[in-house]
Amino acid sequence: MLTMFFDLDGTLIDPKEGITTSIQHALREMGMEEIPSQNDLTWCIVPPLWNSFDALLGPGADLDRAVAKYRDHYIDDAMYLADVYDGIGEMFDTLHQVDAQIFIATSKPAVYATEIIEHFGIHAHVERLFGSELDGTNSDKTELLQFALNETGADPAKSVMIGDRKFDIVGARNNDIPSVGALWGYGEPEELRMSEADAMAGAPEEVPEIVFDLLGLDFE
């Protein structure tokens, strides 16, 4: 059976406002004087928070405190400052017709990601969500997808990872899972090409046919 793993942020939803305003809040709380704009913080969407704050705050920063300040703001409704991308519903409807197993694999903490997909109704389309723990466990996509494969028993050769950043593509490749780069998200086309995505999709509605072509399956 075809198994599909979808990234969440930048692939199913656009989380820009909620994530970037929460980062700005954390940076203010950490004493930064010149706070980057929301547009200048879009590169922080998807990577583990500790990595982003390490780059933003520099050596010696209390990264755990920064993450805690971020979460204080994020869980106070900022997590719902997002939009489901156009075409996601149509994509899921098509995949249900071909009897595909659908999972979410996100580096976002599962406790938050679960609330988000329920809020936006995405949970009705997926069998299970795989996310990280609050301490950062499984925030690395390679480890997360390995865990998801072990839990589901899915065959990597009959699975596909769809995501908008290099972390999704590299994590899939490290687990022998074919990948599709989501060009509507936050990863640049060159980033996805350099990460060796097996295929690219310009819009969610294109995903089912691209996946079937990638795996050599008949698509009707």
Secondary structure, 3 states (H helix, E strand, C coil): CCEEEECCECCCEECHHHHHHHHHHHHHHCCCCCCCCCHHHHHHCCCCHHHHHHHHHCCCCCHHHHHHHHHHHHCCCHHHCCEECCCHHHHHHHHHHCCCEEEEEEEEEHHHHHHHHHHCCHHHHCCEEEEECCCCCCCCHHHHHHHHHHHHCCCHHHEEEEECCHHHHHHHHHCCCCEEEECCCCCCHHHHHHCCCCEEECCHHHHHHHHHHHHCCCCC
